[in-house]
Amino acid sequence: MVEHESSSAGTELGAQAEKMEQDLGAIRQALRRPLEAEVAKGELTAPQTVVMREVIRSEGINLRDLSRAVSLAHSTASGIVDRLEKRGLIERHPDPNDGRVSCIYSTAPVRKFVRERIPKLNRGPLLAALTRASEKERNSIGAALRRLRELLEEQ
């Protein structure tokens, strides 16, 4: 009988974990939606988006390292960089250490977007939701998230 009860508890726990995983996925999706909508306005292809993320992450990257980082052939990465440069999203400057090589940088408007707009887009849905919650609900949500994080970090 005890074995059956623990099996039942394990099944319930598994179902609860699955539901929480679904909820967390839906939360992540809701939090990303405004940023994804804004990025979609830029009409970048998936490979262009990958290249832009890498250029932003590692300002001053040369084409060889960029193509490796995004797992694209050198010629493919070069073509993408050319198109992004024509659109004013990235620019090339000589490598300060080796004038024969150029490094790829995001342009000032892109850096401003990343610095100012992305944090607001990322925070916006959460702020809007928390505004609709009571103080008691906000405290409860915060405490539950902190505890879940602690439990996950114990692993």
N, C-alpha and C positions, 0 to 999 in steps of 0.2 A: 504493500500500500504506500509506503514512504517513497519508494522508487517512482511510482506512478505520479505522486504529488509533485516530486521534484521535476519530473519530465513535463508535467503540466505547467509548472512555474517557468521552466526553461522555454517552453513554447510561448507562453504569455510574454516573457521577457524578450524573446526574439521578435514577436509581433510588435511589441512596444518600440524596440530599437528600429525596426523597419519603418514604422510610422514616423518616428523622430527623424530618421534619415530623409524621408520624403519631405517632411516639414522644413528641415534645414536646407534641402535642395531648393524648395519653393522660395524660401527666404532669400537665399543667395541670388536666385533668378530675379526676384522682385527688386533687390538692391542694385543689381547690375543693369536693369532695364533702361533707366534714363541715360546712362553712359553709352550703352550699346546703341540706343536711338541716335544719340549725338554723333557717335563715330560713324553710323550708317549714312548720315548726311554727307560725310566726306567721300562717299562712294568709292571706297578702297576695296580692292579684291582681297581675298583671304591671304595670299602671299604678300601683298603690299602691306597689309595690317601687321603681319608677322615681322616684316622688315622694319616697319616704323617702330614697333615696340622695342625691337633690339637696338635700333639707333638711339631711341630715347633713353633706354636703359644704360647704354654704354656710349655716351657722347664721345665722338672722336674715334670711331672705329674704322679700320681700313676695310676695303672690299673683301680681301681674302678672309679676314677674321669674321666679317659679317656673313659671308656665304657659308662658312663652317658653322657659325652659331645658329643659323636658321635652316641648316641642312639643305641648301640649294646649290646647284652647280654655279660656278663662278660667273658664267655667261648669263644665267638666269637672274642671279642677284644683280649683276651689272645692269641688265635691261630694266629691272624693277627700280633700281636706284635712279637710272636716267629718267624714267617716267615720273617718279616722285620729285625729282629735282625740277623738272619742267613745270610741275604743279606748285612749286614754291614751298614744298613741305620739308625738304632737306637741301643741304648745300655741301659742297666739297671744298676743303681747304688743304693746302699742303701740310703734310705731317711735319711738325716742328723738329722731329728727330731724324727724318729722312725725306728731304725735299722731292725725291723721285716718286714718293707715294702720297696719295691724298687720303685724308680722313673725312668721314661722313658725319655730319652734324644735323640735328633738327634746326629749323629756322626759328627766329625769335617768336613769331606768332604761335608756332607749335609749342615752344617752351612755355609761353605764357598760358596757353590752353591747359597744358599739363600741370602747371604750377597753381593756376587759379580756378579754372573751370572744373577740372576732374574732381578735386576734393568736394566741391559743392554738389556735383552730380552724384557722387558716391554717397554723400551724407544726406542728401535731400529726402529720399524715401524714408529713411529711418527717422529723421527729424519730424516728417509729416505724420508718421505713425505714432511716434511718442507724444506728439502734440494732442492727438486724439485720445490717448490713454490717460487715466487718472494718475495722480502721484503714487497712490498705492500700487497700481498696476505696473508703473515704471520701476518702482523699487523691487517689486516681485520679479519682474522680467530680468532686471539687472542681477539680482541675487541668484536666480536660477541659471543664468548664463555663466556667471562667475563660477558657480559650483560645478557645472558641466565641464567648463574649461579645466578646473582643478582635477576633476576625475579623469579627464582625457590625458592630461599632462603627467599623471601618476604612472601611466603605462610605461 
